[in-house]
């Protein structure tokens, strides 16, 4: 029985210690809801913008929307749409 209590205690600590550290960092860095900055800034620059610019290029050029070799090594549009749209919620 003691072992189960220790396991539960360590599970609670495994959640609250990182959450507390993140809370402190959000306050110090002024990240939303404690400021006007967003922690998704690097994701916007490195994932969303290359994908969206290539997507617009594909639409304007009338090219297929299955994959492209112009972004990184290769980008697959259906999988990337699912990944990036899931991050916005």
N, CA and C atoms as an extended XYZ file, in Angstrom:
267
Properties=species:S:1:pos:R:3:atomname:S:1:resname:S:1:resid:I:1 pbc="F F F"
N         0.814       -1.206        0.000 N   UNK     1
C         0.000        0.000        0.000 CA  UNK     1
C         0.857        1.269        0.000 C   UNK     1
N         1.996        1.218        0.695 N   UNK     2
C         2.842        2.401        0.724 CA  UNK     2
C         3.369        2.739       -0.659 C   UNK     2
N         3.647        1.718       -1.424 N   UNK     3
C         4.167        1.925       -2.767 CA  UNK     3
C         3.155        2.660       -3.646 C   UNK     3
N         1.873        2.340       -3.498 N   UNK     4
C         0.828        3.019       -4.278 CA  UNK     4
C         0.729        4.483       -3.880 C   UNK     4
N         0.907        4.793       -2.617 N   UNK     5
C         0.872        6.184       -2.152 CA  UNK     5
C         2.025        6.993       -2.705 C   UNK     5
N         3.204        6.396       -2.751 N   UNK     6
C         4.372        7.085       -3.315 CA  UNK     6
C         4.202        7.314       -4.812 C   UNK     6
N         3.616        6.344       -5.482 N   UNK     7
C         3.395        6.478       -6.922 CA  UNK     7
C         2.432        7.633       -7.200 C   UNK     7
N         1.364        7.715       -6.423 N   UNK     8
C         0.398        8.805       -6.599 CA  UNK     8
C         1.034       10.153       -6.285 C   UNK     8
N         1.844       10.193       -5.238 N   UNK     9
C         2.520       11.437       -4.862 CA  UNK     9
C         3.484       11.883       -5.955 C   UNK     9
N         4.224       10.965       -6.531 N   UNK    10
C         5.158       11.337       -7.592 CA  UNK    10
C         4.419       11.744       -8.872 C   UNK    10
N         3.250       11.162       -9.111 N   UNK    11
C         2.458       11.574      -10.278 CA  UNK    11
C         1.956       13.001      -10.121 C   UNK    11
N         1.534       13.341       -8.925 N   UNK    12
C         1.060       14.704       -8.666 CA  UNK    12
C         2.214       15.687       -8.806 C   UNK    12
N         3.377       15.341       -8.259 N   UNK    13
C         4.547       16.217       -8.386 CA  UNK    13
C         4.999       16.334       -9.837 C   UNK    13
N         4.889       15.257      -10.598 N   UNK    14
C         5.282       15.282      -12.007 CA  UNK    14
C         4.420       16.238      -12.812 C   UNK    14
N         3.223       16.519      -12.352 N   UNK    15
C         2.368       17.496      -13.024 CA  UNK    15
C         2.628       18.907      -12.506 C   UNK    15
N         2.629       19.077      -11.179 N   UNK    16
C         2.655       20.419      -10.606 CA  UNK    16
C         4.010       21.112      -10.673 C   UNK    16
N         5.108       20.390      -10.596 N   UNK    17
C         6.423       21.043      -10.660 CA  UNK    17
C         6.647       21.684      -12.031 C   UNK    17
N         6.478       20.981      -13.159 N   UNK    18
C         6.632       21.657      -14.459 CA  UNK    18
C         5.585       22.755      -14.691 C   UNK    18
N         4.361       22.536      -14.208 N   UNK    19
C         3.326       23.565      -14.376 CA  UNK    19
C         3.709       24.832      -13.619 C   UNK    19
N         4.259       24.683      -12.426 N   UNK    20
C         4.691       25.836      -11.633 CA  UNK    20
C         5.852       26.554      -12.318 C   UNK    20
N         6.805       25.792      -12.847 N   UNK    21
C         7.934       26.398      -13.563 CA  UNK    21
C         7.450       27.162      -14.791 C   UNK    21
N         6.518       26.573      -15.549 N   UNK    22
C         5.959       27.265      -16.718 CA  UNK    22
C         5.224       28.540      -16.311 C   UNK    22
N         4.488       28.483      -15.224 N   UNK    23
C         3.769       29.660      -14.735 CA  UNK    23
C         4.738       30.785      -14.400 C   UNK    23
N         5.808       30.465      -13.708 N   UNK    24
C         6.817       31.471      -13.361 CA  UNK    24
C         7.453       32.049      -14.625 C   UNK    24
N         7.792       31.194      -15.582 N   UNK    25
C         8.389       31.682      -16.830 CA  UNK    25
C         7.421       32.549      -17.623 C   UNK    25
N         6.153       32.192      -17.653 N   UNK    26
C         5.152       33.008      -18.349 CA  UNK    26
C         5.056       34.386      -17.710 C   UNK    26
N         5.099       34.444      -16.387 N   UNK    27
C         5.019       35.730      -15.689 CA  UNK    27
C         6.269       36.567      -15.971 C   UNK    27
N         7.453       35.952      -15.872 N   UNK    28
C         8.707       36.680      -16.080 CA  UNK    28
C         8.820       37.184      -17.511 C   UNK    28
N         8.480       36.366      -18.482 N   UNK    29
C         8.636       36.725      -19.891 CA  UNK    29
C         7.457       37.521      -20.466 C   UNK    29
N         6.382       37.677      -19.699 N   UNK    30
C         5.223       38.438      -20.176 CA  UNK    30
C         4.445       37.724      -21.259 C   UNK    30
N         4.326       36.408      -21.136 N   UNK    31
C         3.610       35.604      -22.119 CA  UNK    31
C         2.149       35.514      -21.707 C   UNK    31
N         1.234       35.542      -22.677 N   UNK    32
C        -0.200       35.496      -22.428 CA  UNK    32
C        -0.522       34.376      -21.446 C   UNK    32
N        -1.335       34.575      -20.460 N   UNK    33
C        -2.257       35.658      -20.133 CA  UNK    33
C        -1.658       36.746      -19.252 C   UNK    33
N        -0.342       36.723      -19.014 N   UNK    34
C         0.291       37.714      -18.144 CA  UNK    34
C         0.943       38.835      -18.929 C   UNK    34
N         0.826       38.835      -20.216 N   UNK    35
C         1.404       39.862      -21.064 CA  UNK    35
C         0.854       39.730      -22.473 C   UNK    35
N         1.474       40.421      -23.406 N   UNK    36
C         0.959       40.414      -24.777 CA  UNK    36
C         1.791       39.548      -25.725 C   UNK    36
N         2.750       38.808      -25.209 N   UNK    37
C         3.581       37.946      -26.049 CA  UNK    37
C         2.967       36.552      -26.155 C   UNK    37
N         3.381       35.799      -27.176 N   UNK    38
C         2.879       34.448      -27.399 CA  UNK    38
C         4.054       33.477      -27.447 C   UNK    38
N         3.880       32.289      -26.890 N   UNK    39
C         4.946       31.289      -26.966 CA  UNK    39
C         4.913       30.534      -28.293 C   UNK    39
N         3.948       30.806      -29.151 N   UNK    40
C         3.872       30.180      -30.471 CA  UNK    40
C         4.639       30.962      -31.539 C   UNK    40
N         5.354       32.009      -31.136 N   UNK    41
C         6.043       32.845      -32.109 CA  UNK    41
C         7.004       32.033      -32.975 C   UNK    41
N         7.793       31.166      -32.368 N   UNK    42
C         8.749       30.397      -33.171 CA  UNK    42
C         8.040       29.391      -34.073 C   UNK    42
N         6.913       28.818      -33.609 N   UNK    43
C         6.142       27.925      -34.467 CA  UNK    43
C         5.585       28.669      -35.673 C   UNK    43
N         5.129       29.901      -35.442 N   UNK    44
C         4.589       30.684      -36.556 CA  UNK    44
C         5.658       30.926      -37.606 C   UNK    44
N         6.872       31.223      -37.161 N   UNK    45
C         7.946       31.550      -38.088 CA  UNK    45
C         8.476       30.314      -38.813 C   UNK    45
N         8.625       29.188      -38.111 N   UNK    46
C         9.286       28.030      -38.689 CA  UNK    46
C         8.338       26.996      -39.288 C   UNK    46
N         7.061       27.033      -38.945 N   UNK    47
C         6.137       26.027      -39.470 CA  UNK    47
C         5.008       26.639      -40.291 C   UNK    47
N         4.296       27.580      -39.714 N   UNK    48
C         3.121       28.128      -40.387 CA  UNK    48
C         3.479       28.922      -41.634 C   UNK    48
N         4.441       29.838      -41.531 N   UNK    49
C         4.746       30.714      -42.669 CA  UNK    49
C         5.298       29.953      -43.876 C   UNK    49
N         6.265       29.045      -43.732 N   UNK    50
C         6.707       28.308      -44.931 CA  UNK    50
C         5.582       27.489      -45.561 C   UNK    50
N         4.759       26.880      -44.714 N   UNK    51
C         3.649       26.084      -45.242 CA  UNK    51
C         2.655       26.967      -45.986 C   UNK    51
N         2.257       28.074      -45.366 N   UNK    52
C         1.251       28.938      -45.989 CA  UNK    52
C         1.769       29.600      -47.259 C   UNK    52
N         3.039       30.013      -47.273 N   UNK    53
C         3.566       30.630      -48.498 CA  UNK    53
C         3.647       29.612      -49.631 C   UNK    53
N         4.021       28.371      -49.320 N   UNK    54
C         4.055       27.331      -50.354 CA  UNK    54
C         2.642       26.964      -50.799 C   UNK    54
N         1.711       26.972      -49.884 N   UNK    55
C         0.313       26.684      -50.210 CA  UNK    55
C        -0.243       27.728      -51.178 C   UNK    55
N         0.020       29.006      -50.911 N   UNK    56
C        -0.429       30.083      -51.805 CA  UNK    56
C         0.236       29.940      -53.170 C   UNK    56
N         1.532       29.622      -53.178 N   UNK    57
C         2.234       29.424      -54.448 CA  UNK    57
C         1.597       28.293      -55.251 C   UNK    57
N         1.267       27.176      -54.581 N   UNK    58
C         0.650       26.034      -55.264 CA  UNK    58
C        -0.710       26.397      -55.842 C   UNK    58
N        -1.495       27.148      -55.095 N   UNK    59
C        -2.829       27.551      -55.563 CA  UNK    59
C        -2.692       28.459      -56.790 C   UNK    59
N        -1.817       29.466      -56.704 N   UNK    60
C        -1.653       30.415      -57.818 CA  UNK    60
C        -1.086       29.739      -59.061 C   UNK    60
N        -0.183       28.787      -58.885 N   UNK    61
C         0.436       28.119      -60.033 CA  UNK    61
C        -0.410       26.963      -60.560 C   UNK    61
N        -1.459       26.592      -59.830 N   UNK    62
C        -2.308       25.493      -60.258 CA  UNK    62
C        -1.658       24.129      -60.097 C   UNK    62
N        -0.700       24.035      -59.208 N   UNK    63
C        -0.001       22.771      -58.979 CA  UNK    63
C        -0.790       21.891      -58.010 C   UNK    63
N        -0.434       20.631      -57.936 N   UNK    64
C        -1.098       19.696      -57.041 CA  UNK    64
C        -0.796       19.981      -55.576 C   UNK    64
N        -1.725       19.611      -54.720 N   UNK    65
C        -1.582       19.887      -53.299 CA  UNK    65
C        -1.238       18.643      -52.485 C   UNK    65
N        -0.570       17.667      -53.089 N   UNK    66
C        -0.248       16.460      -52.342 CA  UNK    66
C         1.088       16.596      -51.608 C   UNK    66
N         2.136       17.046      -52.285 N   UNK    67
C         3.429       17.227      -51.649 CA  UNK    67
C         4.217       18.291      -52.383 C   UNK    67
N         5.303       18.751      -51.753 N   UNK    68
C         6.171       19.735      -52.371 CA  UNK    68
C         7.595       19.516      -51.871 C   UNK    68
N         8.563       19.718      -52.752 N   UNK    69
C         9.970       19.633      -52.367 CA  UNK    69
C        10.570       21.019      -52.143 C   UNK    69
N         9.767       22.077      -52.189 N   UNK    70
C        10.266       23.439      -52.042 CA  UNK    70
C        10.388       23.882      -50.590 C   UNK    70
N         9.804       23.154      -49.659 N   UNK    71
C         9.862       23.511      -48.242 CA  UNK    71
C        10.652       22.423      -47.524 C   UNK    71
N        11.834       22.762      -47.055 N   UNK    72
C        12.667       21.773      -46.380 CA  UNK    72
C        13.033       20.647      -47.332 C   UNK    72
N        13.049       19.433      -46.821 N   UNK    73
C        13.334       18.280      -47.670 CA  UNK    73
C        12.097       17.928      -48.483 C   UNK    73
N        10.940       17.888      -47.802 N   UNK    74
C         9.675       17.586      -48.465 CA  UNK    74
C         8.555       17.906      -47.491 C   UNK    74
N         7.455       18.372      -48.006 N   UNK    75
C         6.293       18.640      -47.167 CA  UNK    75
C         5.084       17.946      -47.791 C   UNK    75
N         4.330       17.254      -46.961 N   UNK    76
C         3.104       16.603      -47.409 CA  UNK    76
C         1.935       17.443      -46.912 C   UNK    76
N         1.154       17.952      -47.816 N   UNK    77
C         0.098       18.893      -47.460 CA  UNK    77
C        -1.016       18.291      -46.603 C   UNK    77
N        -1.574       17.120      -46.909 N   UNK    78
C        -2.680       16.616      -46.074 CA  UNK    78
C        -2.278       16.409      -44.608 C   UNK    78
N        -1.119       15.813      -44.380 N   UNK    79
C        -0.669       15.602      -43.009 CA  UNK    79
C        -0.348       16.896      -42.298 C   UNK    79
N         0.259       17.843      -43.015 N   UNK    80
C         0.625       19.122      -42.412 CA  UNK    80
C        -0.616       19.943      -42.087 C   UNK    80
N        -1.627       19.882      -42.931 N   UNK    81
C        -2.885       20.589      -42.632 CA  UNK    81
C        -3.487       20.054      -41.341 C   UNK    81
N        -3.510       18.747      -41.179 N   UNK    82
C        -4.048       18.148      -39.946 CA  UNK    82
C        -3.225       18.551      -38.734 C   UNK    82
N        -1.909       18.527      -38.862 N   UNK    83
C        -1.028       18.877      -37.750 CA  UNK    83
C        -1.192       20.332      -37.345 C   UNK    83
N        -1.116       21.245      -38.306 N   UNK    84
C        -1.172       22.661      -37.976 CA  UNK    84
C        -2.574       23.114      -37.550 C   UNK    84
N        -3.618       22.532      -38.083 N   UNK    85
C        -4.956       22.934      -37.662 CA  UNK    85
C        -5.260       22.403      -36.261 C   UNK    85
N        -4.661       21.300      -35.874 N   UNK    86
C        -4.838       20.796      -34.524 CA  UNK    86
C        -4.116       21.625      -33.485 C   UNK    86
N        -3.049       22.315      -33.867 N   UNK    87
C        -2.289       23.149      -32.930 CA  UNK    87
C        -3.022       24.438      -32.590 C   UNK    87
N        -3.928       24.876      -33.460 N   UNK    88
C        -4.559       26.169      -33.219 CA  UNK    88
C        -5.610       26.138      -32.129 C   UNK    88
N        -6.006       24.978      -31.680 N   UNK    89
C        -7.079       24.920      -30.682 CA  UNK    89
C        -6.548       24.659      -29.316 C   UNK    89
